[in-house]
Amino acid sequence: MQEPESSSFREYIRLFFNSLMVENIAIFIVGLSVGFLNGFAGGASVLSFPAMVAVGLNPVTAAMTNALGVWTANVGALYGKFNEIRGIVKAESQLIGYSMFGAVIGGLALALMPISGFKAIVPILIAIASLSLFIKVQENLSPIKQKMEYFWLTAIGFYAGYFGPGQGVMTIAVLARDAKRTVTDINVSKNVVVTLTCIGSNLIYIASGKVDWKFASILAVSCAIGGFFGAKVVGKFSREAYRMGIFVIGMLSAAWFAKEYWL
């Protein structure tokens, strides 16, 4: 009897694992972890993008699926804060508008980007997301010029629509520099800005037809659950140790993608 070709053998293995739902379970666990970590510190979605690629998605589909999936963690963080949300949306409407504009442009850029072109910059994007964890947040320096806030939130919005991980940390770094905002304002404002910013880019992902809905759904449910519990342990773990752990994993992922896509 003729031995199956290597490609056929790999296909048999893939079907076997799919039948056991190993990939689904793995993504669910990743989502729980990412949601939990995002719930008390943020920045963990840099871990779920490599997981999307590991289960066989191309980088563009992985980026879109990851963004849609982890979005529920941001939505969950705003649960029960509807009065605050209304006030922030009213007060920060222009900032939110600029950020949403940037995200729409970023989402369009991702949707139109050839897979080969996106592969070339994936290692750089993951490295940026990992390094963003160490952005120093300088609070209450002075009333910041609105034009600078508009510029930075538009740029961060573009990055969020194009890739995503690290958006929350970058947004806090901008909002915290205005002396008019309290720490509470900054945290809630960040969640509002991030949540609303991603609506436009998420709609573009959906319209592009490139989202893997199976993995997006699994990630969305598990991130929401993880985020709920992560929010309850804020302050009980060392953020420095957490950030270092995510940074190491993120940079190792960047190195792996560089080897796969550049060499």
Stockholm file with secondary structure:
# STOCKHOLM 1.0

chainA/1-263         MQEPESSSFREYIRLFFNSLMVENIAIFIVGLSVGFLNGFAGGASVLSFPAMVAVGLNPVTAAMTNALGVWTANVGALYGKFNEIRGIVKAESQLIGYSMFGAVIGGLALALMPISGFKAIVPILIAIASLSLFIKVQENLSPIKQKMEYFWLTAIGFYAGYFGPGQGVMTIAVLARDAKRTVTDINVSKNVVVTLTCIGSNLIYIASGKVDWKFASILAVSCAIGGFFGAKVVGKFSREAYRMGIFVIGMLSAAWFAKEYWL
#=GR chainA/1-263 SS CCCCCHHHHHHHHHHHHHHTTHHHHHHHHHHHHHHHHHHHTCCTHHHHHHHHHHTTCCHHHHHHHHHHHHHHHHHHHTTTCHHHHHHHHHHTHHHHHHHHHHHHHHHHHHHHSCHHHHHHHHHHHHHHHHHGGGCCCCCSCSCCCHHHHHHHHHHHHHHHHHTCTTHHHHHHHHHTTCTTSCHHHHHHHHHHHHHHHHHHHHHHHHHHTCCCHHHHHHHHHHHHHHHHHHGGGTTSSCHHHHHHHHHHHHHHHHHHHHHHHHC
#=GC SS_cons         CCCCCHHHHHHHHHHHHHHTTHHHHHHHHHHHHHHHHHHHTCCTHHHHHHHHHHTTCCHHHHHHHHHHHHHHHHHHHTTTCHHHHHHHHHHTHHHHHHHHHHHHHHHHHHHHSCHHHHHHHHHHHHHHHHHGGGCCCCCSCSCCCHHHHHHHHHHHHHHHHHTCTTHHHHHHHHHTTCTTSCHHHHHHHHHHHHHHHHHHHHHHHHHHTCCCHHHHHHHHHHHHHHHHHHGGGTTSSCHHHHHHHHHHHHHHHHHHHHHHHHC
//
